[in-house]
Amino acid sequence: MIREVDRSKTDWSQLKGQVWLAWTVFNPMGPTLNCIGACRDDQSKNVYEIFYRWMHMLGGRSYVLGRVDENGTSTKETFLKCMLDAFEAPALPGTPAHPLVSCVPSCVSLGQTPHEQTLLLLDMFKRAQEIRSTDWGRQRYLLMKYKLDLFARAGEEAREGYEAARRNPESQTAQGAQFLALQWARFEGIPSFQNWEPNAYQSGAYVEHEFEEWWEAVTSKTYLEAALAQFAHAWVGAAHTSGTPMPIVEHFEEARDFMAHMNHPLWPNEWTTQSLLSE
């Protein structure tokens, strides 16, 4: 049974384990790091838990997806059920409720996960409702147009969001107009936001071989290195250069150290908030 857990930085540091899969979302409202893996509090025990965690500068959430007994008679079946239940669930517990895969990732890191396990994780992603229902014509267009430039891509995506909000009847209020004005002021300096054109791509449904081509692109070493560097800059940039004081809950260093502790390092130890801001 999937359950949400409240764990501090210290709590996580006392667990030993490995992140199998990590993916990022280059969100205009602040980048988000997601990961799924296994851990245990006592290496001598045969039981481990499968966890999912998402991290954001304003705070994230953590879940236990299930527990697996390595000496059990149905270890593989238990593991597969935990994964299927999590990836296929319409929403995880908690409020507000979101599915495990809430949108198409900006990049995906498989770390040192064995090949057989990466194939299983790929299959799990294919089952996620958001992956199945998203506009893959749009995803292909954005990937081909912007390639490694995620900041420029985010500008076009932000403009799409702005235009959608502008068409929403709920925006036809003084409060809605103020929100739109703030969004415009925030992003108008980005060329891809300013120069956006409607109907730039042809929508398309999910096609498995095209999804696999996308997966190969966003997990490739060259793409991943560029995407993770931009993600780190976006994290500290969103937190410290917005012009508005932000109630930071999770600093970049916490995400960096957590991933290293869980044997899936994404960034060098010398990358810090200050070093990234000074570049």
C-alpha positions in Angstrom: 0.0 0.0 0.0 1.4 3.4 -1.0 1.7 5.9 1.8 3.2 9.3 2.2 5.9 9.7 4.8 7.4 12.7 6.5 11.2 12.4 6.6 13.7 15.1 7.5 17.2 15.4 5.9 18.6 13.6 8.9 16.0 10.8 8.5 17.1 10.2 4.9 20.8 10.3 5.8 20.3 7.4 8.1 18.9 5.2 5.4 21.1 3.2 3.0 20.1 2.6 -0.5 20.1 3.5 -4.2 18.1 5.7 -6.5 17.4 3.7 -9.6 15.9 6.4 -11.7 15.8 10.2 -11.5 13.9 12.7 -13.7 13.7 16.4 -13.7 10.9 18.8 -14.6 12.1 22.2 -15.9 9.1 24.0 -14.3 8.8 27.8 -14.8 7.5 27.8 -11.2 10.7 26.2 -10.0 12.5 23.1 -11.2 11.5 19.7 -9.6 13.7 16.6 -9.1 11.9 13.3 -8.9 13.5 9.9 -8.0 12.5 6.3 -7.3 14.7 3.7 -5.6 15.1 1.4 -2.7 16.5 1.8 0.8 16.7 0.1 4.2 17.5 1.3 7.7 19.4 -1.9 8.6 21.7 -3.6 6.1 21.4 -6.9 8.0 17.7 -7.0 7.2 16.3 -8.8 4.2 13.4 -6.3 3.7 13.8 -3.1 1.8 11.4 -0.4 0.9 10.7 1.1 -2.5 10.5 4.9 -2.2 9.5 7.8 -4.4 10.6 11.3 -3.6 10.2 14.7 -5.3 12.2 17.7 -4.3 11.6 21.4 -4.9 13.0 24.6 -3.4 9.7 25.2 -1.7 9.4 21.7 -0.3 8.6 18.3 -1.7 7.0 15.0 -0.7 8.1 11.5 0.0 6.3 8.1 -0.4 6.9 4.5 0.5 5.6 2.5 -2.5 5.9 -0.8 -0.8 8.2 -3.2 1.0 9.9 -6.3 -0.5 11.4 -9.3 1.3 14.4 -10.5 -0.6 14.1 -13.9 1.0 10.3 -14.2 0.3 8.7 -16.7 -2.0 7.3 -14.0 -4.3 9.9 -11.3 -4.3 9.7 -10.5 -8.0 5.9 -10.5 -8.0 5.8 -8.2 -5.0 8.3 -5.8 -6.6 6.4 -5.7 -9.8 3.1 -5.1 -8.0 4.6 -2.2 -6.1 5.9 -0.6 -9.2 2.7 -1.1 -11.3 0.5 0.2 -8.5 2.6 3.4 -8.3 3.0 4.1 -12.0 -0.6 3.3 -12.9 -2.2 5.1 -9.9 -4.4 8.1 -11.0 -2.9 9.9 -8.0 -0.7 9.3 -5.0 -2.0 9.9 -1.4 -2.1 13.4 -0.1 -3.4 16.8 -0.9 -3.1 18.1 -3.5 -3.1 14.7 -5.3 -0.8 14.1 -8.2 0.2 11.0 -10.1 3.8 9.7 -9.8 4.6 10.9 -13.3 2.8 14.2 -13.4 4.3 15.4 -16.8 6.8 14.5 -19.4 10.3 14.9 -17.9 13.0 17.3 -19.1 15.6 14.6 -18.7 16.0 11.1 -17.2 19.0 9.7 -15.4 19.5 5.9 -15.0 22.8 6.2 -13.2 24.4 2.8 -12.7 21.2 0.9 -12.8 21.6 -2.6 -14.4 20.3 -2.8 -18.0 17.6 -5.3 -17.2 16.2 -3.0 -14.5 16.3 0.0 -16.8 14.1 -1.9 -19.3 11.6 -2.5 -16.6 11.6 1.2 -15.6 11.1 2.2 -19.2 8.1 -0.1 -19.3 6.8 1.5 -16.2 7.0 4.9 -17.7 5.1 3.7 -20.7 2.2 2.8 -18.5 1.9 6.2 -16.8 -1.3 7.9 -17.8 0.4 11.3 -18.4 2.8 9.7 -20.8 0.0 8.0 -22.7 -2.2 11.1 -22.8 0.3 13.8 -23.6 0.6 15.6 -26.9 3.6 13.8 -28.5 3.5 16.0 -31.5 4.3 18.9 -29.2 7.0 17.0 -27.4 8.8 16.1 -30.6 8.5 19.7 -31.8 10.0 21.1 -28.6 12.8 18.5 -28.5 13.8 19.1 -32.1 13.6 22.9 -31.9 15.4 23.5 -28.6 17.5 20.3 -28.3 19.9 21.1 -25.3 18.6 24.6 -24.6 16.1 24.0 -21.8 16.0 27.6 -20.7 14.8 28.7 -24.2 12.3 25.8 -24.3 10.9 26.8 -20.9 10.3 30.3 -22.4 8.0 28.9 -25.1 6.3 26.6 -22.6 5.7 29.5 -20.2 4.2 31.5 -23.1 1.9 28.6 -23.9 0.8 28.6 -20.2 0.3 32.3 -20.3 -1.9 32.1 -23.4 -4.0 29.3 -21.9 -4.5 31.3 -18.8 -5.5 34.4 -20.8 -8.2 32.4 -22.5 -9.5 31.0 -19.2 -12.8 32.8 -18.1 -11.4 32.8 -14.6 -8.7 35.2 -15.8 -11.4 37.8 -16.7 -11.2 39.4 -13.2 -9.0 42.0 -11.6 -7.0 39.3 -9.8 -6.7 37.3 -13.0 -5.4 40.4 -14.9 -2.9 41.1 -12.2 -1.6 37.5 -12.4 -1.2 37.7 -16.2 0.6 41.0 -15.9 3.0 39.5 -13.4 3.6 36.5 -15.6 4.3 38.7 -18.6 6.7 40.9 -16.7 8.5 37.8 -15.4 9.1 36.2 -18.8 9.0 39.0 -21.4 12.8 39.3 -21.5 13.1 35.7 -22.8 13.1 35.7 -26.7 11.3 32.3 -27.0 8.5 33.7 -24.8 8.4 37.1 -26.6 8.6 35.5 -30.1 6.1 32.7 -29.6 3.8 31.8 -32.5 0.6 29.8 -32.2 0.0 26.5 -34.1 3.7 25.9 -34.5 3.4 22.1 -34.4 1.0 19.3 -35.3 -0.5 17.4 -32.4 0.1 13.7 -32.2 -0.9 10.7 -30.1 1.4 8.4 -28.2 3.3 6.0 -30.5 5.6 3.5 -28.7 8.6 3.6 -31.0 8.5 7.4 -30.9 8.4 7.4 -27.2 11.4 5.1 -27.1 13.3 7.5 -29.4 12.5 10.3 -27.0 13.7 8.2 -24.1 16.9 7.4 -25.8 17.5 11.1 -26.5 16.7 12.4 -22.9 18.8 9.7 -21.3 21.9 10.1 -23.5 25.1 11.3 -21.8 25.4 14.5 -23.8 21.9 15.6 -23.3 21.9 14.6 -19.6 25.0 16.5 -18.8 23.7 19.7 -20.4 20.2 19.3 -18.9 21.4 18.7 -15.4 23.8 21.7 -15.5 20.9 23.9 -16.6 18.6 22.4 -13.9 21.1 23.2 -11.2 21.3 26.8 -12.4 17.5 27.0 -12.7 17.1 25.8 -9.1 19.3 28.4 -7.5 18.2 31.0 -10.0 14.5 30.6 -9.2 15.3 30.6 -5.5 17.6 33.6 -5.4 17.2 35.9 -8.4 13.4 36.3 -8.7 13.5 39.7 -6.9 11.0 38.4 -4.3 12.1 36.7 -1.1 11.4 33.0 -1.3 10.7 30.7 1.7 13.4 28.2 0.7 12.7 24.7 2.2 15.1 22.6 0.2 18.3 24.1 -1.0 20.2 22.8 -4.1 22.8 21.3 -1.8 20.2 19.0 -0.2 19.2 17.6 -3.5 22.8 17.2 -4.6 23.8 15.4 -1.3 20.7 13.2 -1.2 21.4 11.9 -4.7 25.0 11.2 -3.8 24.0 9.5 -0.6 21.7 7.3 -2.5 24.5 6.3 -4.9 23.2 8.2 -7.9 25.2 11.4 -8.0 24.1 14.0 -10.4 26.3 17.0 -9.6 29.9 17.5 -8.4 30.3 18.3 -4.7 31.9 21.6 -5.5 28.7 22.8 -7.1 27.0 24.9 -4.5 24.4 27.7 -4.5 27.1 30.3 -4.3 29.3 28.9 -7.0 26.3 28.6 -9.4 25.1 32.1 -8.6 28.6 33.5 -9.3 28.8 32.0 -12.8 
